[in-house]
């Protein structure tokens, strides 16, 4: 039973840290646009994955455009990078779901 609790704690930590990663101006704007384009609950996983892709692209391009930095690819061969993306995905699942729920409530359930 203790191992099940440890697994649950690890999953909850991913969602918690992912939420804090998304809870910034860039992440919230991406989540708002994603929730706007989300039309049904079953597409939430694809839309959250798209939001992570947009987040990564912006992380790479903003320094290049705004600060004339060198264009460099993210460290895709490091496990910690992929763990960070998994945390972002979990965070976007939460935030997009909340925004979509608010959108549905404000629209009265209409499509």
Secondary structure as the mmCIF struct_conf table of DSSP 4:
data_model
#
loop_
_struct_conf.conf_type_id
_struct_conf.id
_struct_conf.beg_label_comp_id
_struct_conf.beg_label_asym_id
_struct_conf.beg_label_seq_id
_struct_conf.end_label_comp_id
_struct_conf.end_label_asym_id
_struct_conf.end_label_seq_id
HELX_RH_AL_P HELX_RH_AL_P1 UNK A 2 UNK A 22
BEND BEND1 UNK A 24 UNK A 24
HELX_RH_AL_P HELX_RH_AL_P2 UNK A 25 UNK A 37
BEND BEND2 UNK A 40 UNK A 40
HELX_RH_3T_P HELX_RH_3T_P1 UNK A 41 UNK A 43
HELX_RH_AL_P HELX_RH_AL_P3 UNK A 44 UNK A 67
HELX_LH_PP_P HELX_LH_PP_P1 UNK A 69 UNK A 71
TURN_TY1_P TURN_TY1_P1 UNK A 76 UNK A 77
HELX_RH_AL_P HELX_RH_AL_P4 UNK A 79 UNK A 107
TURN_TY1_P TURN_TY1_P2 UNK A 108 UNK A 109
#
